[in-house]
Amino acid sequence: MRLTDLAPRYDLIVIGGGITGAGIFREAARAGVSVLLVEARDFASGTSSWSSKLVHGGLRYLQTGEWRLTAESVRERQRLLREAPDLVERLDFLLPSYRGVKPSRGLVRLGLWLYDRFARDAQARSQSVDIAASLAIAPQLNTHNLLGALQYQDARTDDCRLVWRLIEQGMRDGGTALNYVRAEQLLQAQGRTCGAVLRDAETGEMRETAATVVINASGVWAEGLQGQGIAAPRLRPLRGSHLVYPHTRLPLPCAVSFFHPRDRRPVFAYPWQGATLIGTTDLDHREDLWNPRMTRSEADYLLEAFDWLMPAVGLRLDEALSSFAGVRAIIDDGDGKPSSASRESAQWSAPGFIGITGGKLTTFRVTARQVLVQAAKQLPALRLAAEQAPLFDQPRQESPALAPTAQQMQARAGEEVHHLDDLLLRRSRAGLVLPDFGESLIEPALMACRSTLGWDEARCLSEASNYRSHMHQQHSVPD
Ligand SMILES: Cc1cc2nc3c(=O)[nH]c(=O)nc-3n(C[C@H](O)[C@H](O)[C@H](O)COP(=O)(O)OP(=O)(O)OC[C@H]3O[C@@H](n4cnc5c(N)ncnc54)[C@H](O)[C@@H]3O)c2cc1C
């Protein structure tokens, strides 16, 4: 379906196909209203593909006093583990403790005790282990001043698959979702928002579509869509970057999390899709919001941490498979270190309009329901599904831990793919976790696009060339 096939009017238009928009779309589609979601590029191509991919309470939010957010996140983690076992998996963490290193072992234990209370899950209970047990799990650990370690559990996901599956579920429940369609501006009449001007990014075609309520869930771009009486909060974009290594270079059986020796920020490494992910940084992003890149100093910062924690490994930058960077929408409180800035979401509204930005991947379901409770005040036909209603009809044969394969390409080419990077970088994560940006899967991916999407030879050649140059520009390891 494209712009020309749209109905002239919807009850709800959701702008932005990241986790926030996808969560709202999924809940709205089963709430008895007509809903249209538009995404300017590919689904999940914004911040939601570049997160750390942890469905977690966030131990560090306890450090910054965000208890409510931590408790809510842990509850949501538990729920997703139950309801989406193919998308969200348990992940064991090892947090080594060192003499003289802050925060102290006692303080971290206290944080984990709270974590356990919030989760009420015997399987996820944290515990202390001694030096020998710590080294049996991660023999690469620096032994100087090592006191032992704390073990706890969180969960990992594939952020892009999570977004896609919410959108797919919403479409199955009657919603309409279009990628590569941008909301250019809001339509307004008689002091209220009454729709949006939409533009097909592929054909340039424009169309006005009416709606009773428009929801702006465009993340870090949210300030861009303004209108009469709409006062979006001022945002402070913060960038976080990651490096991806071959698993053989950093073969960890679980996640390892620790505090950076330079500034005591939490950093981590964990096995993901057959590779090892290490992250993350946290700094003000003043460059282009659409194409964030990891810088050399961020890469050096991460390597410095691992040189300290695992000196014998001797991790080198040129051994990394890829890098990626994402930008958080943080509400600008005017001051403070990036890592102390609140990760809570912000909502604002006006007649016919609701804006939502910030927050976490983990809490998308709660955010979606809060936004729709507001929307229902302007749209009485909207009846939210019961709080206990499961998110998905049924689980699939997927796992965020497994490496991408050629077989995945055939089925996933039919998942609203428009370009080769949609398939190799988001429907599958081959571009990030396989050597040479997934070069070995380009041919199988193109074959799938030939048979499913009817691409001819010329289209295949230009898609492959665009994909390679995009990967070099955005995801190569910084010089
Ligand atoms: C480095 C980093 C690590 C993180 N790690 C975690 C983690 O481990 N766990 C966790 O829970 N959270 C994590 N987060 C937070 C989480 O990733 C974000 O809160 C979440 O992805 C934001 O989703 P969103 O849908 O609001 O924004 P986005 O994903 O950015 O979606 C907004 C979408 O709107 C689209 N758009 C913009 N303008 C328009 C327009 N005019 N018309 C149509 N579409 C438009 C964009 O293309 C984009 O796709 C992390 C964030 C970062 C940056």
The ligand as a Gaussian input file, in Angstrom:
#p B3LYP/6-31G(d) Opt

LIG

0 1
 C       23.189000       4.629000      22.638000
 C       21.831000       4.288000      23.160000
 C       21.643000       3.118000      23.876000
 C       20.377000       2.803000      24.360000
 N       20.214000       1.618000      24.997000
 C       19.012000       1.283000      25.471000
 C       18.836000       0.013000      26.063000
 O       19.743000      -0.815000      26.087000
 N       17.622000      -0.282000      26.576000
 C       16.583000       0.618000      26.536000
 O       15.531000       0.298000      27.069000
 N       16.699000       1.816000      25.924000
 C       17.888000       2.166000      25.380000
 N       18.051000       3.349000      24.729000
 C       16.902000       4.243000      24.573000
 C       16.050000       3.831000      23.370000
 O       16.847000       3.403000      22.301000
 C       15.196000       5.006000      22.914000
 O       14.461000       5.499000      23.992000
 C       14.185000       4.608000      21.841000
 O       14.791000       3.887000      20.807000
 C       13.510000       5.860000      21.267000
 O       12.562000       5.410000      20.359000
 P       11.632000       6.419000      19.589000
 O       10.651000       5.629000      18.840000
 O       11.086000       7.441000      20.535000
 O       12.620000       7.213000      18.613000
 P       13.215000       6.697000      17.214000
 O       13.571000       5.286000      17.249000
 O       14.266000       7.661000      16.820000
 O       11.980000       6.837000      16.246000
 C       11.541000       8.073000      15.745000
 C       11.274000       7.861000      14.265000
 O       10.610000       9.002000      13.747000
 C       10.999000       9.120000      12.385000
 N       10.681000      10.484000      11.956000
 C       11.316000      11.635000      12.288000
 N       10.687000      12.683000      11.723000
 C        9.636000      12.178000      11.013000
 C        8.615000      12.768000      10.215000
 N        8.535000      14.090000      10.044000
 N        7.697000      11.953000       9.617000
 C        7.759000      10.588000       9.804000
 N        8.702000       9.993000      10.556000
 C        9.625000      10.783000      11.173000
 C       12.483000       8.821000      12.405000
 O       12.951000       8.416000      11.131000
 C       12.550000       7.695000      13.446000
 O       12.558000       6.409000      12.846000
 C       19.290000       3.692000      24.181000
 C       19.480000       4.867000      23.450000
 C       20.730000       5.150000      22.921000
 C       20.927000       6.385000      22.105000

